[in-house]
Amino acid sequence: MALIEWQESFCTGIPGVDHEHKQLIDDVNAVYAMIDRKVEKELVIDSLGDIYGSIAAHFALEEQMMKKHGYDQYLEHKADHDRLLDEIREITDEFEASTDLNEKKFKQKLNDWFQNHFKTFDSRLHKLTDMMSHVTVDEISMRSLIQQAKNALFGRAG
């Protein structure tokens, strides 16, 4: 069973943003499935790093889009992004330092955040027609952004 099921209520109406959100949900569900299968700890840590990188890259692009269009709730939205990144970092650090991931805490934090963030912060984006032209960044650039964020999470150089 998936941790988070895609719901139409998550849609912002901005195709690029919605695509990235769906991919993030798929990535979170994949890590949760790995935990259920009790795969090697290092594989889970690496996948959590991928999620962190993906989310950080997605947030950077979304924030760039909001700034470009003078989004009036940019600071509040960015603060929620920062909070989730801190939570993902804490989950990763806790898992790395322990022998077990607190599965209930992991599931609850991620599920609550996705549900609440999508239904509050991101749902407002669909009302902003100026942002509808948002285009997904090319795959090479996105992979580079993801790797940079992942390296930052794990304290690795470039």
Phi, psi and omega in degrees: 000139180286148176290314182232126176262136177297136178232145179299335179294345177280344185296135175263341186090359177257105189308315180297317179294315180297321178298314180296321177297316179298319179296319178298319178296318177300318180294317178297316179297324179295318178294318179298321177295323177298319180295318177299324181277356179057047178289170181305140182305317182298326178293320178294316179300316179298319179291323174297323176296321176297318178297314178303313180298316180296316181293317180299317179295316179299315180297318180300318180290318179296318180294322176299317179296316181296318179296317181302324184260012177061039182301124188286345178247027182304311185297318178294318181295315179297321179299323177291323175300312181300320180297317180294318179300320176298319180293319178296318178298316179297316179300315180295314180298317179298317180294319181295324183275346184247177176267342181222146172275135174287094187300321181296315180296315179302309181298314183295314181299310182292316180296313180299315182296311181300313181300308184291316182295314180297317185283340181251287186296310185281333180296332179290335181299328184294345179277351186259092186297334178299331183274353185299337182277005179307129180248139177297138179291148181300155188299322181294315178296319181295317179298322179295315177299318180297313181296321178298315180294319179297317177299320178296319179301316184266006177068033180262150176282146177006000000 
